[in-house]
Amino acid sequence: MVGIATLAARRLVLVTGEREACERWVIRQLVATDKSDVLWVAASSPSSEIAAIRAEHAGRYLGGECRLLVLNMYDGLHPDAFAALPGTLRGGGDCVVLAPCLADWADFVDPDCERFACYPRTARDMRGVFLDRLVRIWRTHRAVLTVTPDVKPALCLAPPAAQDLALNEEQEAAVAAVQRVALGHARRPLVIAADRGRGKSTALGIAAARLLLAGLARVTVVAAHRRAVATLFAHSQRTAGLDSRQVADTAIGDGWLCFRLPSDCAADTEQPLGLVLVDEAAAIPVAVLTKLLQHNNRLVFASTVHGYEGSGRGFELRFRDRLTHSMPQWRELRLRAPVRWAPSDPLEALINTAFLLDTDLAELSAQDAGVDMAIEKLDAASLAADEPLLREVFGLLVSAHYQTRPSDLRQLLDNPAVELWVARQDTAVVGVLMALMEGELDEAMAARVAAGERRPRGHLLPQSLAVHAGLEDILRCRVLRVQRLAVHPQRRRQGVATRLITSVADWALSAHFDLLGCAYGVDPPLLQFWQSVGFLPARCGIHVDSASALHSLLMLRGLNERGAALATQACRRFRIQLPWALGGSLSTLDGALGARLLRERDCADVTLSVADRRDLGRVAAGGRQPATAEALIWKALVGVAAAGAVPPESLAPLIAWQLQHRPVGRVCDSYALRGRRDLEAALRALLQDVGLSQDAAS
C-alpha cells in the first residue's frame, strides 16, 4: 500500500534486478493509486494507465509537478534528464530508479552512451567510469533506500497539489522587485539568483501578468530555449485567467507577453522589447546579455545558481563587471527557500553531488599567482577516483562555458575519444582543456561523408569542412578538436590558456595527429586569442545559433607538413570566398569580425587600376557620390581589410554598409553614427587615409 508522507522529505528508492521484476514491484505498489500524477521515464510503460515519456523529452515537463517519479535505467541513464526531473517531484514523493544489480553495472551497456560514441565506436566501447562513480555515491548516501529481498518499503507519493497557488514571502518580494524595475526609475536592472525549486520562474510569470493587467504595454521574455520558460508562461497565463499553456506571444490585458530567443534580440531590432525578463541568464553568453543592456533600459536577469541550465556562479563572475559598468545602480535578490520540498532535502543533496550541480570555484590566493605552472594530462579513472579534483575540474568547465550540462560530465568520464589536460599552480587547478579525437575515417565512410550520404557521430570538424568547405582530405586526417578551454577568472590573461594549447600541441604531434582544431561561437576577443596561438579560420557557419546569437567559426592549426598544408588551403579558400559571403549568408556577422577575418587575404582578384584609384579619389574628395562607385568601394574595402593597417572597429560600419548591404539607418544605429552624412564622411576619410585618393583629379 502506498503511504502519504507527513514530512516533505524526498528519497531515491533504488530497485535493482531484472527489468520486468522491477517494473512489477512498482506497479503492484500503485494498484489503488491515482496514476495521473506519476511521471514514468522510459521507452515504454508496463501499465496502460501510465504514459511513458522518453528521457530526451524531459525538458517538456520541467515546471510541472508529479507525486512519484520513476526512472528506468534499462533504457539508459540520461544525465540531463536525471538531474532535471527530480525538480518536478513534490516534497514527500519518491524518485524510483529501476536498474540492473549494482554489482553488474560494470558490465551493463548503457543505451544512453550511444550518444557519445564516436564512429566507429559504439556504446560497448564506453568506459563505464560514470556509472562506477554513481554507484559509489548511492551506496552510502542518506537519500538512497535500496530495495532488497529483505527490505521492501512502501513507496511514498507526495500529497496532491494545492488548488490555489500561494507565493511565499521571498517570491512576493521578487514580484514586487520586478514591478519596481518596470515602473520605477529606468536603468536599474534586477538580478534574481536562486537554486532550482525556489519558485523563481513562478514569481517572474506572476509579476509579468500583474504588470500587463495593470496597463504595461509589453513584457519580453528572453531565454535560450522555449522549454526553459514554460513555467513562467503558464503562471502568467493562469494569473490572467487564460487557459493557454503555450510559450507563445500572448495578449494579456491591453499588452503582450512575448517570447524571444537571444538571436531575435539583435542590436538593430526595430521593435522595442518593453520590460525584458531574461530567464536562465546563465545559459546565455555574456556578449548577448551585454547587447541587451546596451539597447534596453528595464531588465531583469534571473539565474539558477546551481543547476543543469548553466552556472549562476559563472554568470555572476562573467557578467557582474559589465553590468556594473553599464548600469551601476543594479540590485540583486536571492531566493533561498524551496517551494516544492523541505529545506535540506536529501534528494536535492544527492542530485547535486551525483551530477556536480553544486560546484563552485575556489578563491585563489594572490601569493600563488607567481607559483610555477604545471600542465598535466589526466585519465578518466584517476579523475573519478579523486572527487575533490573532479569537482575542481568540472566546476571550472561549468563556470567558463554557458551551456555545460550533466551529459558533459558523462562524456568527460566515459568517452574514450576525450582527452583532458589541467594547469595547476601548487594544488589549485587554474585551467582545463578538454579535447575530442576526430577524423581518420576509413576510405569507404569518408567517400560516403563527402557525398553527403552519411554523418557518422562524433566527427564535427572534419565532416563540416569536407561537406561545406570542399576539404575532403581532412576526413582521412587525425584531428584533435579542442572542445572546452577554461581558465580560472583570477588567472585570466596570464598565459594559462596559451600554455595549455602549447602542451596539447606537443602531445598531439608526438601522438601523430595532423591537426588541432576548434569550433566556437565567434566574437572578437576569442578570435584574437585563437589566432594568437596559431589557428587559421577555415569556415564560418551560415546560421546564427539561437542561444548564443553568434556564428560558429571553425579553425585549424597544422601539426605536421600534411596538416599545415591542409590548414593553409582551408584558410585560403575561406578568405577568398568571404567578401561574397558577407553580402549573403554572413550578412549578420559583426562588421569588425568581418574585417578581422579578411586580414591577410590574397587580393589579386580585387586589384585597383590607376583609373579605379582616380575615381575613388573623386569619391574621397566629395566630387562623386558613393552610390555611383559601389563596385570600386567594395574592392577598396576588401583590400584595406586584408592589409590590416586600419583597426577592424573603424572598418566595421563601412563593411556593414558596403559589403553586407545593411540599410543605412540600421548601420548608423548599430555603430552610433548620426546618419548617412556621418557614414559617408567616414568612408571619405578612410579613402584619403589609405592613399586611394592620390590620383584624384583636382
Secondary structure, 3 states (H helix, E strand, C coil): CCEECCCCCCEEEEEECCHHHHHHHHHHHCCCCCHHHEEEECCCCCCCCCCEECHHHHHHHCCCCECEEEEEHHHCCCHHHHHHHHHHECCCCEEEEEECCHHHHHHCCCHHHHHHCCCCCCHHHCCCHHHHHHHHHHHHCCCEEEECCCCCCCCEECCCCCCCCCCCHHHHHHHHHHHHHHHCCCCCCEEEEECCCCCHHHHHHHHHHHHHHCCCCEEEEECCCHHHHHHHHHHHHHHCCCCCCCCCCEEECCEEEEEECHHHCCCCCCCCCCEEEECCHHHCCHHHHHHHHHHCCCEEEEEECCCCCCCHHHHHHHHHHHHHHHCCCCEEEEECCCCCCCCCCHHHHHHHHHCCCCCCCCCCCHHHHHCCEEEEEECHHHHHHCHHHHHHHHHHHHHHCCCCCHHHHHHHHHCCCEEEEEEEECCEEEEEEEEEEEECCCHHHHHHHHCCCCCCCCCHHHHHHHHHHCCHHHHHCEEEEEEEEEECHHHCCCCHHHHHHHHHHHHHHHCCCCEEEEEEECCHHHHHHHHHCCCEEEEEEEEECCCCCCEEEEEEEECCHHHHHHHHHHHHHHHHHHHHHHCCCCCCCCHHHHHHHHCCCCCHHHCCCHHHHHHHHHHHHCCCCHHHCHHHHHHHHHHHHHHCCCCHHHHHHHHHHHHCCCCHHHHHHHCCCCCHHHHHHHHHHHHHHCCCCCCCCC
